[in-house]
């Protein structure tokens, strides 16, 4: 083989190697972007998981529908009791005023 033929074959081989290098670079650049996207997605999922966990922890402390209904009934009963006590205190107040008026009139006479 002459040096001209060797340089032609060598040019073809080096051209093939260069094409393979470019192809590898092209296809591996997507791996980097994909890896970055996966890391971002994983981070976002972790943040959402933490937020959901905080909400679930807060929901454990809230009353359920049965407890709310019991509270409504207890408040209605308490309102009735307070109204009855108000009437009783009113009658006691009127009695005290009458006794006070009587004692004042008796003291003047």
PAKEGU-568491 format. One record per residue: residue number from 1; x, y, z of N, C-alpha, C in turn; residue in one letter. Coordinates in steps of 0.2 Angstrom, whole numbers, plus 5000, padded with zeros to 4 digits. Atoms other than C-alpha are relative to their C-alpha. Example, Ala and Ser with C-alpha at 12.3 -4.5 7.8 and 13.67 -1.06 7.14 Angstrom:
% residues 2
<site><k>1</k><n_px>5004</n_px><n_py>4994</n_py><n_pz>5000</n_pz><ca_px>5062</ca_px><ca_py>4978</ca_py><ca_pz>5039</ca_pz><c_px>5004</c_px><c_py>5006</c_py><c_pz>5000</c_pz><r>A</r></site>
<site><k>2</k><n_px>4996</n_px><n_py>4994</n_py><n_pz>4999</n_pz><ca_px>5068</ca_px><ca_py>4995</ca_py><ca_pz>5036</ca_pz><c_px>4996</c_px><c_py>5005</c_py><c_pz>5003</c_pz><r>S</r></site>
***
This chain:
% residues 109
<site><k>1</k><n_px>5004</n_px><n_py>4994</n_py><n_pz>5000</n_pz><ca_px>5000</ca_px><ca_py>5000</ca_py><ca_pz>5000</ca_pz><c_px>5004</c_px><c_py>5006</c_py><c_pz>5000</c_pz><r>X</r></site>
<site><k>2</k><n_px>4996</n_px><n_py>4994</n_py><n_pz>5000</n_pz><ca_px>5006</ca_px><ca_py>5017</ca_py><ca_pz>4996</ca_pz><c_px>4997</c_px><c_py>5005</c_py><c_pz>5005</c_pz><r>X</r></site>
<site><k>3</k><n_px>5002</n_px><n_py>4996</n_py><n_pz>4995</n_pz><ca_px>5005</ca_px><ca_py>5031</ca_py><ca_pz>5008</ca_pz><c_px>4994</c_px><c_py>5004</c_py><c_pz>4998</c_pz><r>X</r></site>
<site><k>4</k><n_px>5006</n_px><n_py>4997</n_py><n_pz>5002</n_pz><ca_px>4991</ca_px><ca_py>5039</ca_py><ca_pz>4998</ca_pz><c_px>4994</c_px><c_py>4996</c_py><c_pz>5002</c_pz><r>X</r></site>
<site><k>5</k><n_px>5006</n_px><n_py>5005</n_py><n_pz>4998</n_pz><ca_px>4980</ca_px><ca_py>5024</ca_py><ca_pz>5000</ca_pz><c_px>4999</c_px><c_py>5000</c_py><c_pz>5008</c_pz><r>X</r></site>
<site><k>6</k><n_px>5001</n_px><n_py>5000</n_py><n_pz>4992</n_pz><ca_px>4984</ca_px><ca_py>5023</ca_py><ca_pz>5019</ca_pz><c_px>4997</c_px><c_py>5006</c_py><c_pz>5002</c_pz><r>X</r></site>
<site><k>7</k><n_px>5003</n_px><n_py>4994</n_py><n_pz>4997</n_pz><ca_px>4980</ca_px><ca_py>5041</ca_py><ca_pz>5021</ca_pz><c_px>4992</c_px><c_py>5000</c_py><c_pz>4998</c_pz><r>X</r></site>
<site><k>8</k><n_px>5007</n_px><n_py>5000</n_py><n_pz>5002</n_pz><ca_px>4963</ca_px><ca_py>5038</ca_py><ca_pz>5012</ca_pz><c_px>4996</c_px><c_py>4996</c_py><c_pz>5005</c_pz><r>X</r></site>
<site><k>9</k><n_px>5003</n_px><n_py>5005</n_py><n_pz>4995</n_pz><ca_px>4959</ca_px><ca_py>5023</ca_py><ca_pz>5023</ca_pz><c_px>5000</c_px><c_py>5003</c_py><c_pz>5007</c_pz><r>X</r></site>
<site><k>10</k><n_px>4999</n_px><n_py>4997</n_py><n_pz>4994</n_pz><ca_px>4965</ca_px><ca_py>5033</ca_py><ca_pz>5038</ca_pz><c_px>4995</c_px><c_py>5005</c_py><c_pz>5001</c_pz><r>X</r></site>
<site><k>11</k><n_px>5005</n_px><n_py>4994</n_py><n_pz>5000</n_pz><ca_px>4954</ca_px><ca_py>5048</ca_py><ca_pz>5034</ca_pz><c_px>4993</c_px><c_py>4997</c_py><c_pz>5001</c_pz><r>X</r></site>
<site><k>12</k><n_px>5006</n_px><n_py>5003</n_py><n_pz>4999</n_pz><ca_px>4939</ca_px><ca_py>5036</ca_py><ca_pz>5032</ca_pz><c_px>4999</c_px><c_py>4998</c_py><c_pz>5007</c_pz><r>X</r></site>
<site><k>13</k><n_px>5001</n_px><n_py>5002</n_py><n_pz>4993</n_pz><ca_px>4942</ca_px><ca_py>5028</ca_py><ca_pz>5049</ca_pz><c_px>5000</c_px><c_py>5006</c_py><c_pz>5005</c_pz><r>X</r></site>
<site><k>14</k><n_px>5001</n_px><n_py>4994</n_py><n_pz>4995</n_pz><ca_px>4945</ca_px><ca_py>5045</ca_py><ca_pz>5058</ca_pz><c_px>4994</c_px><c_py>5003</c_py><c_pz>4999</c_pz><r>X</r></site>
<site><k>15</k><n_px>5007</n_px><n_py>4997</n_py><n_pz>5001</n_pz><ca_px>4929</ca_px><ca_py>5052</ca_py><ca_pz>5050</ca_pz><c_px>4995</c_px><c_py>4995</c_py><c_pz>5003</c_pz><r>X</r></site>
<site><k>16</k><n_px>5004</n_px><n_py>5005</n_py><n_pz>4996</n_pz><ca_px>4920</ca_px><ca_py>5036</ca_py><ca_pz>5057</ca_pz><c_px>5000</c_px><c_py>5001</c_py><c_pz>5007</c_pz><r>X</r></site>
<site><k>17</k><n_px>4999</n_px><n_py>4999</n_py><n_pz>4993</n_pz><ca_px>4927</ca_px><ca_py>5039</ca_py><ca_pz>5074</ca_pz><c_px>4997</c_px><c_py>5007</c_py><c_pz>5002</c_pz><r>X</r></site>
<site><k>18</k><n_px>5003</n_px><n_py>4994</n_py><n_pz>4999</n_pz><ca_px>4923</ca_px><ca_py>5057</ca_py><ca_pz>5073</ca_pz><c_px>4992</c_px><c_py>5000</c_py><c_pz>5000</c_pz><r>X</r></site>
<site><k>19</k><n_px>5007</n_px><n_py>5001</n_py><n_pz>5000</n_pz><ca_px>4905</ca_px><ca_py>5053</ca_py><ca_pz>5069</ca_pz><c_px>4997</c_px><c_py>4996</c_py><c_pz>5006</c_pz><r>X</r></site>
<site><k>20</k><n_px>5002</n_px><n_py>5004</n_py><n_pz>4994</n_pz><ca_px>4904</ca_px><ca_py>5040</ca_py><ca_pz>5083</ca_pz><c_px>5000</c_px><c_py>5005</c_py><c_pz>5006</c_pz><r>X</r></site>
<site><k>21</k><n_px>5000</n_px><n_py>4996</n_py><n_pz>4994</n_pz><ca_px>4910</ca_px><ca_py>5053</ca_py><ca_pz>5095</ca_pz><c_px>4995</c_px><c_py>5005</c_py><c_pz>5000</c_pz><r>X</r></site>
<site><k>22</k><n_px>5006</n_px><n_py>4995</n_py><n_pz>5000</n_pz><ca_px>4897</ca_px><ca_py>5066</ca_py><ca_pz>5089</ca_pz><c_px>4994</c_px><c_py>4997</c_py><c_pz>5002</c_pz><r>X</r></site>
<site><k>23</k><n_px>5006</n_px><n_py>5004</n_py><n_pz>4999</n_pz><ca_px>4884</ca_px><ca_py>5053</ca_py><ca_pz>5090</ca_pz><c_px>4999</c_px><c_py>4999</c_py><c_pz>5008</c_pz><r>X</r></site>
<site><k>24</k><n_px>5000</n_px><n_py>5002</n_py><n_pz>4993</n_pz><ca_px>4889</ca_px><ca_py>5048</ca_py><ca_pz>5108</ca_pz><c_px>4998</c_px><c_py>5007</c_py><c_pz>5004</c_pz><r>X</r></site>
<site><k>25</k><n_px>5001</n_px><n_py>4994</n_py><n_pz>4997</n_pz><ca_px>4889</ca_px><ca_py>5066</ca_py><ca_pz>5113</ca_pz><c_px>4993</c_px><c_py>5003</c_py><c_pz>4999</c_pz><r>X</r></site>
<site><k>26</k><n_px>5007</n_px><n_py>4998</n_py><n_pz>5002</n_pz><ca_px>4872</ca_px><ca_py>5070</ca_py><ca_pz>5105</ca_pz><c_px>4995</c_px><c_py>4996</c_py><c_pz>5005</c_pz><r>X</r></site>
<site><k>27</k><n_px>5004</n_px><n_py>5004</n_py><n_pz>4996</n_pz><ca_px>4864</ca_px><ca_py>5055</ca_py><ca_pz>5114</ca_pz><c_px>5001</c_px><c_py>5000</c_py><c_pz>5007</c_pz><r>X</r></site>
<site><k>28</k><n_px>4999</n_px><n_py>4999</n_py><n_pz>4992</n_pz><ca_px>4872</ca_px><ca_py>5057</ca_py><ca_pz>5131</ca_pz><c_px>4998</c_px><c_py>5007</c_py><c_pz>5002</c_pz><r>X</r></site>
<site><k>29</k><n_px>5003</n_px><n_py>4994</n_py><n_pz>4997</n_pz><ca_px>4867</ca_px><ca_py>5075</ca_py><ca_pz>5132</ca_pz><c_px>4993</c_px><c_py>5000</c_py><c_pz>5002</c_pz><r>X</r></site>
<site><k>30</k><n_px>5007</n_px><n_py>5001</n_py><n_pz>4997</n_pz><ca_px>4849</ca_px><ca_py>5069</ca_py><ca_pz>5134</ca_pz><c_px>5000</c_px><c_py>4997</c_py><c_pz>5006</c_pz><r>X</r></site>
<site><k>31</k><n_px>4999</n_px><n_py>5004</n_py><n_pz>4994</n_pz><ca_px>4855</ca_px><ca_py>5058</ca_py><ca_pz>5148</ca_pz><c_px>5001</c_px><c_py>5006</c_py><c_pz>5006</c_pz><r>X</r></site>
<site><k>32</k><n_px>4999</n_px><n_py>4995</n_py><n_pz>4995</n_pz><ca_px>4861</ca_px><ca_py>5074</ca_py><ca_pz>5158</ca_pz><c_px>4994</c_px><c_py>5004</c_py><c_pz>5001</c_pz><r>X</r></site>
<site><k>33</k><n_px>5006</n_px><n_py>4997</n_py><n_pz>4999</n_pz><ca_px>4845</ca_px><ca_py>5083</ca_py><ca_pz>5154</ca_pz><c_px>4995</c_px><c_py>4996</c_py><c_pz>5004</c_pz><r>X</r></site>
<site><k>34</k><n_px>5004</n_px><n_py>5005</n_py><n_pz>4997</n_pz><ca_px>4835</ca_px><ca_py>5068</ca_py><ca_pz>5159</ca_pz><c_px>5001</c_px><c_py>4999</c_py><c_pz>5007</c_pz><r>X</r></site>
<site><k>35</k><n_px>4998</n_px><n_py>5001</n_py><n_pz>4993</n_pz><ca_px>4845</ca_px><ca_py>5066</ca_py><ca_pz>5175</ca_pz><c_px>4998</c_px><c_py>5006</c_py><c_pz>5004</c_pz><r>X</r></site>
<site><k>36</k><n_px>5002</n_px><n_py>4994</n_py><n_pz>4997</n_pz><ca_px>4842</ca_px><ca_py>5084</ca_py><ca_pz>5179</ca_pz><c_px>4992</c_px><c_py>5001</c_py><c_pz>5001</c_pz><r>X</r></site>
<site><k>37</k><n_px>5008</n_px><n_py>5000</n_py><n_pz>4999</n_pz><ca_px>4823</ca_px><ca_py>5083</ca_py><ca_pz>5176</ca_pz><c_px>4998</c_px><c_py>4995</c_py><c_pz>5005</c_pz><r>X</r></site>
<site><k>38</k><n_px>5002</n_px><n_py>5005</n_py><n_pz>4995</n_pz><ca_px>4822</ca_px><ca_py>5067</ca_py><ca_pz>5187</ca_pz><c_px>5002</c_px><c_py>5003</c_py><c_pz>5007</c_pz><r>X</r></site>
<site><k>39</k><n_px>4998</n_px><n_py>4997</n_py><n_pz>4994</n_pz><ca_px>4831</ca_px><ca_py>5076</ca_py><ca_pz>5201</ca_pz><c_px>4995</c_px><c_py>5005</c_py><c_pz>5002</c_pz><r>X</r></site>
<site><k>40</k><n_px>5005</n_px><n_py>4995</n_py><n_pz>4998</n_pz><ca_px>4819</ca_px><ca_py>5091</ca_py><ca_pz>5200</ca_pz><c_px>4994</c_px><c_py>4997</c_py><c_pz>5002</c_pz><r>X</r></site>
<site><k>41</k><n_px>5007</n_px><n_py>5004</n_py><n_pz>4999</n_pz><ca_px>4804</ca_px><ca_py>5079</ca_py><ca_pz>5199</ca_pz><c_px>5000</c_px><c_py>4997</c_py><c_pz>5007</c_pz><r>X</r></site>
<site><k>42</k><n_px>4999</n_px><n_py>5004</n_py><n_pz>4994</n_pz><ca_px>4811</ca_px><ca_py>5069</ca_py><ca_pz>5214</ca_pz><c_px>4999</c_px><c_py>5006</c_py><c_pz>5006</c_pz><r>X</r></site>
<site><k>43</k><n_px>5000</n_px><n_py>4995</n_py><n_pz>4995</n_pz><ca_px>4814</ca_px><ca_py>5085</ca_py><ca_pz>5224</ca_pz><c_px>4992</c_px><c_py>5003</c_py><c_pz>5001</c_pz><r>X</r></site>
<site><k>44</k><n_px>5007</n_px><n_py>4997</n_py><n_pz>4999</n_pz><ca_px>4796</ca_px><ca_py>5092</ca_py><ca_pz>5220</ca_pz><c_px>4996</c_px><c_py>4995</c_py><c_pz>5003</c_pz><r>X</r></site>
<site><k>45</k><n_px>5004</n_px><n_py>5005</n_py><n_pz>4997</n_pz><ca_px>4788</ca_px><ca_py>5075</ca_py><ca_pz>5225</ca_pz><c_px>5002</c_px><c_py>5000</c_py><c_pz>5007</c_pz><r>X</r></site>
<site><k>46</k><n_px>4998</n_px><n_py>5000</n_py><n_pz>4993</n_pz><ca_px>4798</ca_px><ca_py>5076</ca_py><ca_pz>5241</ca_pz><c_px>4996</c_px><c_py>5006</c_py><c_pz>5004</c_pz><r>X</r></site>
<site><k>47</k><n_px>5004</n_px><n_py>4994</n_py><n_pz>4997</n_pz><ca_px>4791</ca_px><ca_py>5093</ca_py><ca_pz>5245</ca_pz><c_px>4993</c_px><c_py>4999</c_py><c_pz>5000</c_pz><r>X</r></site>
<site><k>48</k><n_px>5007</n_px><n_py>5002</n_py><n_pz>4999</n_pz><ca_px>4774</ca_px><ca_py>5088</ca_py><ca_pz>5241</ca_pz><c_px>4998</c_px><c_py>4995</c_py><c_pz>5005</c_pz><r>X</r></site>
<site><k>49</k><n_px>5001</n_px><n_py>5005</n_py><n_pz>4995</n_pz><ca_px>4775</ca_px><ca_py>5073</ca_py><ca_pz>5252</ca_pz><c_px>5000</c_px><c_py>5003</c_py><c_pz>5007</c_pz><r>X</r></site>
<site><k>50</k><n_px>4999</n_px><n_py>4997</n_py><n_pz>4994</n_pz><ca_px>4781</ca_px><ca_py>5084</ca_py><ca_pz>5266</ca_pz><c_px>4993</c_px><c_py>5005</c_py><c_pz>5002</c_pz><r>X</r></site>
<site><k>51</k><n_px>5006</n_px><n_py>4995</n_py><n_pz>4999</n_pz><ca_px>4766</ca_px><ca_py>5097</ca_py><ca_pz>5263</ca_pz><c_px>4994</c_px><c_py>4995</c_py><c_pz>5002</c_pz><r>X</r></site>
<site><k>52</k><n_px>5005</n_px><n_py>5005</n_py><n_pz>4998</n_pz><ca_px>4754</ca_px><ca_py>5082</ca_py><ca_pz>5263</ca_pz><c_px>5000</c_px><c_py>4998</c_py><c_pz>5007</c_pz><r>X</r></site>
<site><k>53</k><n_px>4999</n_px><n_py>5003</n_py><n_pz>4993</n_pz><ca_px>4761</ca_px><ca_py>5075</ca_py><ca_pz>5279</ca_pz><c_px>4998</c_px><c_py>5006</c_py><c_pz>5005</c_pz><r>X</r></site>
<site><k>54</k><n_px>5002</n_px><n_py>4995</n_py><n_pz>4996</n_pz><ca_px>4759</ca_px><ca_py>5092</ca_py><ca_pz>5287</ca_pz><c_px>4992</c_px><c_py>5001</c_py><c_pz>5001</c_pz><r>X</r></site>
<site><k>55</k><n_px>5007</n_px><n_py>4999</n_py><n_pz>5000</n_pz><ca_px>4741</ca_px><ca_py>5094</ca_py><ca_pz>5282</ca_pz><c_px>4996</c_px><c_py>4994</c_py><c_pz>5003</c_pz><r>X</r></site>
<site><k>56</k><n_px>5003</n_px><n_py>5006</n_py><n_pz>4996</n_pz><ca_px>4737</ca_px><ca_py>5076</ca_py><ca_pz>5288</ca_pz><c_px>5001</c_px><c_py>5000</c_py><c_pz>5007</c_pz><r>X</r></site>
<site><k>57</k><n_px>4999</n_px><n_py>4999</n_py><n_pz>4992</n_pz><ca_px>4745</ca_px><ca_py>5080</ca_py><ca_pz>5305</ca_pz><c_px>4995</c_px><c_py>5005</c_py><c_pz>5003</c_pz><r>X</r></site>
<site><k>58</k><n_px>5004</n_px><n_py>4995</n_py><n_pz>4998</n_pz><ca_px>4734</ca_px><ca_py>5095</ca_py><ca_pz>5306</ca_pz><c_px>4993</c_px><c_py>4997</c_py><c_pz>5000</c_pz><r>X</r></site>
<site><k>59</k><n_px>5007</n_px><n_py>5002</n_py><n_pz>5001</n_pz><ca_px>4718</ca_px><ca_py>5086</ca_py><ca_pz>5301</ca_pz><c_px>4999</c_px><c_py>4995</c_py><c_pz>5006</c_pz><r>X</r></site>
<site><k>60</k><n_px>5001</n_px><n_py>5005</n_py><n_pz>4995</n_pz><ca_px>4721</ca_px><ca_py>5073</ca_py><ca_pz>5315</ca_pz><c_px>4997</c_px><c_py>5004</c_py><c_pz>5006</c_pz><r>X</r></site>
<site><k>61</k><n_px>5002</n_px><n_py>4996</n_py><n_pz>4994</n_pz><ca_px>4717</ca_px><ca_py>5087</ca_py><ca_pz>5328</ca_pz><c_px>4993</c_px><c_py>5003</c_py><c_pz>4999</c_pz><r>X</r></site>
<site><k>62</k><n_px>5007</n_px><n_py>4997</n_py><n_pz>5001</n_pz><ca_px>4701</ca_px><ca_py>5093</ca_py><ca_pz>5320</ca_pz><c_px>4995</c_px><c_py>4995</c_py><c_pz>5002</c_pz><r>X</r></site>
<site><k>63</k><n_px>5006</n_px><n_py>5005</n_py><n_pz>4998</n_pz><ca_px>4684</ca_px><ca_py>5086</ca_py><ca_pz>5326</ca_pz><c_px>4997</c_px><c_py>4997</c_py><c_pz>4994</c_pz><r>X</r></site>
<site><k>64</k><n_px>5004</n_px><n_py>5003</n_py><n_pz>5006</n_pz><ca_px>4674</ca_px><ca_py>5074</ca_py><ca_pz>5315</ca_pz><c_px>4993</c_px><c_py>5002</c_py><c_pz>5001</c_pz><r>X</r></site>
<site><k>65</k><n_px>5007</n_px><n_py>4997</n_py><n_pz>5000</n_pz><ca_px>4656</ca_px><ca_py>5077</ca_py><ca_pz>5311</ca_pz><c_px>4996</c_px><c_py>4998</c_py><c_pz>5006</c_pz><r>X</r></site>
<site><k>66</k><n_px>5003</n_px><n_py>5002</n_py><n_pz>4994</n_pz><ca_px>4650</ca_px><ca_py>5067</ca_py><ca_pz>5326</ca_pz><c_px>5001</c_px><c_py>5005</c_py><c_pz>5006</c_pz><r>X</r></site>
<site><k>67</k><n_px>4998</n_px><n_py>4995</n_py><n_pz>4995</n_pz><ca_px>4660</ca_px><ca_py>5078</ca_py><ca_pz>5338</ca_pz><c_px>4997</c_px><c_py>5007</c_py><c_pz>4999</c_pz><r>X</r></site>
<site><k>68</k><n_px>5003</n_px><n_py>4993</n_py><n_pz>5001</n_pz><ca_px>4653</ca_px><ca_py>5094</ca_py><ca_pz>5330</ca_pz><c_px>4993</c_px><c_py>4999</c_py><c_pz>5001</c_pz><r>X</r></site>
<site><k>69</k><n_px>5007</n_px><n_py>5000</n_py><n_pz>4999</n_pz><ca_px>4636</ca_px><ca_py>5088</ca_py><ca_pz>5331</ca_pz><c_px>4999</c_px><c_py>4999</c_py><c_pz>5008</c_pz><r>X</r></site>
<site><k>70</k><n_px>5000</n_px><n_py>5000</n_py><n_pz>4993</n_pz><ca_px>4639</ca_px><ca_py>5084</ca_py><ca_pz>5350</ca_pz><c_px>5001</c_px><c_py>5007</c_py><c_pz>5003</c_pz><r>X</r></site>
<site><k>71</k><n_px>4998</n_px><n_py>4993</n_py><n_pz>4998</n_pz><ca_px>4646</ca_px><ca_py>5101</ca_py><ca_pz>5352</ca_pz><c_px>4994</c_px><c_py>5005</c_py><c_pz>4999</c_pz><r>X</r></site>
<site><k>72</k><n_px>5006</n_px><n_py>4996</n_py><n_pz>5001</n_pz><ca_px>4630</ca_px><ca_py>5109</ca_py><ca_pz>5344</ca_pz><c_px>4995</c_px><c_py>4998</c_py><c_pz>5005</c_pz><r>X</r></site>
<site><k>73</k><n_px>5005</n_px><n_py>5002</n_py><n_pz>4995</n_pz><ca_px>4619</ca_px><ca_py>5099</ca_py><ca_pz>5355</ca_pz><c_px>5001</c_px><c_py>5003</c_py><c_pz>5007</c_pz><r>X</r></site>
<site><k>74</k><n_px>4998</n_px><n_py>4997</n_py><n_pz>4993</n_pz><ca_px>4629</ca_px><ca_py>5104</ca_py><ca_pz>5371</ca_pz><c_px>4999</c_px><c_py>5007</c_py><c_pz>5000</c_pz><r>X</r></site>
<site><k>75</k><n_px>5000</n_px><n_py>4993</n_py><n_pz>5000</n_pz><ca_px>4629</ca_px><ca_py>5122</ca_py><ca_pz>5366</ca_pz><c_px>4992</c_px><c_py>5002</c_py><c_pz>5000</c_pz><r>X</r></site>
<site><k>76</k><n_px>5007</n_px><n_py>4998</n_py><n_pz>5000</n_pz><ca_px>4610</ca_px><ca_py>5122</ca_py><ca_pz>5363</ca_pz><c_px>4997</c_px><c_py>4999</c_py><c_pz>5007</c_pz><r>X</r></site>
<site><k>77</k><n_px>5002</n_px><n_py>5001</n_py><n_pz>4993</n_pz><ca_px>4608</ca_px><ca_py>5114</ca_py><ca_pz>5380</ca_pz><c_px>5002</c_px><c_py>5005</c_py><c_pz>5005</c_pz><r>X</r></site>
<site><k>78</k><n_px>4997</n_px><n_py>4994</n_py><n_pz>4996</n_pz><ca_px>4619</ca_px><ca_py>5127</ca_py><ca_pz>5388</ca_pz><c_px>4996</c_px><c_py>5006</c_py><c_pz>4999</c_pz><r>X</r></site>
<site><k>79</k><n_px>5004</n_px><n_py>4994</n_py><n_pz>5001</n_pz><ca_px>4609</ca_px><ca_py>5141</ca_py><ca_pz>5380</ca_pz><c_px>4994</c_px><c_py>5000</c_py><c_pz>5004</c_pz><r>X</r></site>
<site><k>80</k><n_px>5007</n_px><n_py>5001</n_py><n_pz>4996</n_pz><ca_px>4593</ca_px><ca_py>5134</ca_py><ca_pz>5388</ca_pz><c_px>5002</c_px><c_py>5001</c_py><c_pz>5007</c_pz><r>X</r></site>
<site><k>81</k><n_px>4998</n_px><n_py>4999</n_py><n_pz>4993</n_pz><ca_px>4602</ca_px><ca_py>5133</ca_py><ca_pz>5405</ca_pz><c_px>5001</c_px><c_py>5007</c_py><c_pz>5001</c_pz><r>X</r></site>
<site><k>82</k><n_px>4999</n_px><n_py>4993</n_py><n_pz>4998</n_pz><ca_px>4608</ca_px><ca_py>5151</ca_py><ca_pz>5404</ca_pz><c_px>4994</c_px><c_py>5004</c_py><c_pz>4999</c_pz><r>X</r></site>
<site><k>83</k><n_px>5006</n_px><n_py>4996</n_py><n_pz>5000</n_pz><ca_px>4591</ca_px><ca_py>5157</ca_py><ca_pz>5399</ca_pz><c_px>4996</c_px><c_py>4999</c_py><c_pz>5006</c_pz><r>X</r></site>
<site><k>84</k><n_px>5004</n_px><n_py>5002</n_py><n_pz>4993</n_pz><ca_px>4583</ca_px><ca_py>5148</ca_py><ca_pz>5414</ca_pz><c_px>5004</c_px><c_py>5004</c_py><c_pz>5006</c_pz><r>X</r></site>
<site><k>85</k><n_px>4996</n_px><n_py>4997</n_py><n_pz>4995</n_pz><ca_px>4597</ca_px><ca_py>5155</ca_py><ca_pz>5425</ca_pz><c_px>4998</c_px><c_py>5008</c_py><c_pz>5000</c_pz><r>X</r></site>
<site><k>86</k><n_px>5002</n_px><n_py>4992</n_py><n_pz>5001</n_pz><ca_px>4593</ca_px><ca_py>5173</ca_py><ca_pz>5418</ca_pz><c_px>4994</c_px><c_py>5001</c_py><c_pz>5003</c_pz><r>X</r></site>
<site><k>87</k><n_px>5007</n_px><n_py>4999</n_py><n_pz>4997</n_pz><ca_px>4575</ca_px><ca_py>5171</ca_py><ca_pz>5423</ca_pz><c_px>5000</c_px><c_py>5000</c_py><c_pz>5007</c_pz><r>X</r></site>
<site><k>88</k><n_px>5000</n_px><n_py>5001</n_py><n_pz>4993</n_pz><ca_px>4579</ca_px><ca_py>5165</ca_py><ca_pz>5440</ca_pz><c_px>5004</c_px><c_py>5006</c_py><c_pz>5003</c_pz><r>X</r></site>
<site><k>89</k><n_px>4996</n_px><n_py>4994</n_py><n_pz>4997</n_pz><ca_px>4592</ca_px><ca_py>5179</ca_py><ca_pz>5443</ca_pz><c_px>4995</c_px><c_py>5006</c_py><c_pz>4999</c_pz><r>X</r></site>
<site><k>90</k><n_px>5004</n_px><n_py>4994</n_py><n_pz>5001</n_pz><ca_px>4579</ca_px><ca_py>5192</ca_py><ca_pz>5436</ca_pz><c_px>4995</c_px><c_py>5000</c_py><c_pz>5006</c_pz><r>X</r></site>
<site><k>91</k><n_px>5005</n_px><n_py>5000</n_py><n_pz>4995</n_pz><ca_px>4566</ca_px><ca_py>5186</ca_py><ca_pz>5449</ca_pz><c_px>5003</c_px><c_py>5001</c_py><c_pz>5007</c_pz><r>X</r></site>
<site><k>92</k><n_px>4996</n_px><n_py>4999</n_py><n_pz>4994</n_pz><ca_px>4579</ca_px><ca_py>5186</ca_py><ca_pz>5463</ca_pz><c_px>5002</c_px><c_py>5007</c_py><c_pz>5001</c_pz><r>X</r></site>
<site><k>93</k><n_px>4998</n_px><n_py>4992</n_py><n_pz>5000</n_pz><ca_px>4584</ca_px><ca_py>5204</ca_py><ca_pz>5458</ca_pz><c_px>4994</c_px><c_py>5004</c_py><c_pz>5002</c_pz><r>X</r></site>
<site><k>94</k><n_px>5006</n_px><n_py>4996</n_py><n_pz>4998</n_pz><ca_px>4566</ca_px><ca_py>5210</ca_py><ca_pz>5459</ca_pz><c_px>4998</c_px><c_py>4999</c_py><c_pz>5007</c_pz><r>X</r></site>
<site><k>95</k><n_px>5001</n_px><n_py>5001</n_py><n_pz>4993</n_pz><ca_px>4564</ca_px><ca_py>5202</ca_py><ca_pz>5476</ca_pz><c_px>5004</c_px><c_py>5004</c_py><c_pz>5004</c_pz><r>X</r></site>
<site><k>96</k><n_px>4995</n_px><n_py>4996</n_py><n_pz>4996</n_pz><ca_px>4580</ca_px><ca_py>5210</ca_py><ca_pz>5482</ca_pz><c_px>4998</c_px><c_py>5007</c_py><c_pz>5000</c_pz><r>X</r></site>
<site><k>97</k><n_px>5002</n_px><n_py>4993</n_py><n_pz>5000</n_pz><ca_px>4574</ca_px><ca_py>5227</ca_py><ca_pz>5476</ca_pz><c_px>4993</c_px><c_py>5001</c_py><c_pz>5004</c_pz><r>X</r></site>
<site><k>98</k><n_px>5006</n_px><n_py>4999</n_py><n_pz>4996</n_pz><ca_px>4557</ca_px><ca_py>5225</ca_py><ca_pz>5484</ca_pz><c_px>5002</c_px><c_py>5000</c_py><c_pz>5008</c_pz><r>X</r></site>
<site><k>99</k><n_px>4998</n_px><n_py>5000</n_py><n_pz>4993</n_pz><ca_px>4565</ca_px><ca_py>5220</ca_py><ca_pz>5501</ca_pz><c_px>5004</c_px><c_py>5007</c_py><c_pz>5001</c_pz><r>X</r></site>
<site><k>100</k><n_px>4996</n_px><n_py>4994</n_py><n_pz>4999</n_pz><ca_px>4577</ca_px><ca_py>5235</ca_py><ca_pz>5499</ca_pz><c_px>4995</c_px><c_py>5006</c_py><c_pz>5001</c_pz><r>X</r></site>
<site><k>101</k><n_px>5005</n_px><n_py>4994</n_py><n_pz>4999</n_pz><ca_px>4562</ca_px><ca_py>5247</ca_py><ca_pz>5496</ca_pz><c_px>4997</c_px><c_py>4999</c_py><c_pz>5006</c_pz><r>X</r></site>
<site><k>102</k><n_px>5004</n_px><n_py>5001</n_py><n_pz>4994</n_pz><ca_px>4553</ca_px><ca_py>5240</ca_py><ca_pz>5510</ca_pz><c_px>5004</c_px><c_py>5002</c_py><c_pz>5006</c_pz><r>X</r></site>
<site><k>103</k><n_px>4995</n_px><n_py>4998</n_py><n_pz>4995</n_pz><ca_px>4568</ca_px><ca_py>5242</ca_py><ca_pz>5522</ca_pz><c_px>5001</c_px><c_py>5007</c_py><c_pz>5000</c_pz><r>X</r></site>
<site><k>104</k><n_px>4999</n_px><n_py>4992</n_py><n_pz>5000</n_pz><ca_px>4571</ca_px><ca_py>5260</ca_py><ca_pz>5516</ca_pz><c_px>4994</c_px><c_py>5003</c_py><c_pz>5002</c_pz><r>X</r></site>
<site><k>105</k><n_px>5006</n_px><n_py>4996</n_py><n_pz>4998</n_pz><ca_px>4553</ca_px><ca_py>5265</ca_py><ca_pz>5519</ca_pz><c_px>4999</c_px><c_py>4999</c_py><c_pz>5007</c_pz><r>X</r></site>
<site><k>106</k><n_px>5001</n_px><n_py>5001</n_py><n_pz>4993</n_pz><ca_px>4553</ca_px><ca_py>5257</ca_py><ca_pz>5536</ca_pz><c_px>5005</c_px><c_py>5004</c_py><c_pz>5004</c_pz><r>X</r></site>
<site><k>107</k><n_px>4995</n_px><n_py>4996</n_py><n_pz>4997</n_pz><ca_px>4569</ca_px><ca_py>5266</ca_py><ca_pz>5540</ca_pz><c_px>4998</c_px><c_py>5007</c_py><c_pz>5001</c_pz><r>X</r></site>
<site><k>108</k><n_px>5002</n_px><n_py>4993</n_py><n_pz>5000</n_pz><ca_px>4561</ca_px><ca_py>5283</ca_py><ca_pz>5535</ca_pz><c_px>4994</c_px><c_py>5001</c_py><c_pz>5005</c_pz><r>X</r></site>
<site><k>109</k><n_px>5006</n_px><n_py>4999</n_py><n_pz>4996</n_pz><ca_px>4545</ca_px><ca_py>5280</ca_py><ca_pz>5545</ca_pz><c_px>5002</c_px><c_py>5000</c_py><c_pz>5008</c_pz><r>X</r></site>
***
